Amino acid sequence: MNTQNHFDSEVVHAGQAPEQVTGAVMPPVFLSSTYAQESPGVHSGYEYTRSHNPTRYALERCVSRLEGSTITEEQDPSFGGFAFSSGMAAIGTVLELLDSGQHVIAMDDLYGGTHRLFSNVRKRSSGLQVTYADLTDLKALDSAITDNTKLIWIETPSNPMLKLVDLEGVVSIAKDRDILLACDNTFASPAIHTPLDYGFDIVMHSATKYLGGHSDVIAGLLATNSPALAEQIRFIHNSVGSVLGPFDSYLVLRGIKTLALRMRRHCESALRIATWLEAHDEIEFVLYPGLESHPQHEVAKKQMHIDGKIAGGGMITFVLNGGLEACTTFLEKLKMFTIAESLGGVESLVEHPAIMTHASVPPEVRASLGIDDGLVRMSVGIEDCNDLITDLEQALG
């Protein structure tokens, strides 16, 4: 990460300073939609909140620095960071960087909403050609690239199968080929890895998840280390207008202050629970990057770290014996884990991807990925880990 301070300090201070007029330590919530001008076109840097907002800028500057962007204020007012009304709005803006008919290579295992946007919306409205490939295999990536490929979109870890993509390997294949590289970093967060530092052009977050961290705000974020890309994104951000409101910006920024502490707890508890599940007779298999049994464990060892140690994140995917009936019974019996969509909050959540988050993915695609009726996706919160295991034990019993 291109910062002078440790990550624990950066989440508190990165890209921010006390408010200049009052000295407020936390950025105030600027709710004004418009700003006074001394003379036509002469202002203090703020005209209209869709275009500029001090609270949103504070969030955008913080996240861009956490992700390793070195863009200066002279190059871009928010250091190459951009906050959106949702993660999907952020992804949609990345797709607006492409011309009609261009080719996109995307991870085969994607959040259902991303798959829906690519296949059911932008194929029709923009004529985008989309190839889904297992990008854990770099040879598959290389063979999928055509002369018309202009974007490679990855998730790592992916949703919900927790596949890992070798960030360095993707860059080595795509460099000097005029292809945008974009990484959905939602599951890992900048606490675990920063794709811009590997050479990716854009990093995206559903800030609803780990960045916000409290299941009380919907938001999306983009960050880039390229001034030219920042200029393009800023134009689209303002033109389309899917910006994040001031109060929601404040909530995400407030959540980020504890990101380092929360991610340590998420990772520690998730590794312990994944290890426990893997040894349980009622569990067919467990996917967790921190386990040696994970297919891309070596990739995790190379690029997923907190405090210099491997960090597998807070998400666990596993399959119960007995299919849908056993899975439904298990989910209904849980007490501390809440059945709900979303993830990354302080509370532990659990869901059934085939019925819930990935229902929009075609059944044949779900089947090819292994998203079957016994599959469970778990977001491990910050509760006492012993209590979480006790709840899992009674539900499995």
Buried (B, 14 or more C-beta within 10 A) or exposed (E): BEBEEEBEEBBBEBBBEEBEEEEEEEBBBBEEEEBEEEEEEEEEEBBEBBBBBBBBBBBBBBBBBBBBBBBEEEBBBBBBBBBBBBBBBBBBBBBBBBEEEBBBBBBBBBBBBBBBBBBEBBBEEBEBBBBBBBBBEBEBBBEBBEEEBBBBBBBBBBBBBBBBBBBEBBBEBBEEEEBBBBBBBBBBBBBBBBBBBBBBBBBBBBBBBBBBBBBEBBBBBBBBBBBEBBEBBBEBBBEBEBBBBBEBBBBBBBBBBBBBBBBBBBBBBBBBBBBBBBEBEBBEBBBBBBBEEBEBBEBBBBBBBBEEEBBBBBBBBBBBEBEBEBBBEBBEBBEBBBEBEBBBBBBBBBBBBBEBBBEBBEEEBBEEBBBBBBBBBBBBBBBEBEEBBEBBEEBBE
